[in-house]
Amino acid sequence: MKKEIEVLLLNQRLTIRTEADKDRVDQVARFVSEELQKTDKNGKSASSLNRALLACMNIAGEYLKLKESRLEEAGQVEQKIKGLLEMIEV
């Protein structure tokens, strides 16, 4: 059952409708807030939209890197399994 959970990002209150529990939503909001803070550490006053977009790009880049790493690891596991199966079949 979906419920509404309120979070604060860039001084904006957002209401999230989700099945996730509040702790998980808060964890995600903290992560996003940390990424937003990283975009502002040089002290320049970029617009909120630009900061949000840069944070999205950073998060997406990390996500894609992890996804590629996972696919590579899955391929290595598959090769090892094939090698073991070949050894068993001999």
N, C-alpha and C positions, 0 to 999 in steps of 0.2 A: 504494500500500500504506500503510495507516494505521500510525502509530507512536505511542508514548507519549512526551510531553514534559512535564516538570514545571515549573511556575511557582509563584511566591510572590506572593499578593495578600492584603492585610490580615493578614499573619503566618500565612496559611493556605497550606499546600502543596496545589496542585491538579494532578492528572494529566490532561492533555489528550490525547485520541486524535484524531489528525489526519493528513491527507496533506500538510499544509503543512510547509515546512522549519523548523528550529529558529529561524533568524534571524527569520522572519516571526512565529512565535508569540511570541518575545521582544519584537519590535516592538509587537505588540498588547498584551502584558502591560505594557510600559512605558507605553503610552498610557493603559491603564486605571488603572495606578498613579498617573499624573499627575492623572487625573480624580478619583481617590479623595483625593489630597492636597489638591486644590482644595476638597473638601467639608469638610476639617478645618482650613483656614487660619485660621478665626476662633478656634481654640484651645479651643472647647467640646468636651466629650467625648461626642459622639453615639455611639450604638451602631454596631457594625460593619454591621449590617443596614441601619440608616438611612443610613449613609454610602454603602453599596453601592447602595441604591435611588436616592439622590440622584444619584450618579455615572451610573447607568443613565438617569435622566431627562435629565441634561445631554447625554449621548452621543446619546440618541434625538432630542433636540431639534435638535442639530447635524446629525444624519443627515437628518432630515426637511427641514431648511432647505436642505441641499445637494441633496436629491432634488427639491424644488420648484424650485430654481434651475436644475437640469439640465433638468427638463421645460419650463420657461419658455424656456430657450435652444434646446431642440430645436424648440419651436413657432416661434421666431423664424427658425431656419434653414429650417424647412419653408415659411414664408411667403416667404422670400427665393427659395427654389427655385421656388415657384409663380410668383413675379413674373418670374424669369428665363425660365421655360418659356413664359409668356405673351408675353414679348418675342420669343422665338425663333419662336413660332407665327405672329406677325403678318407 
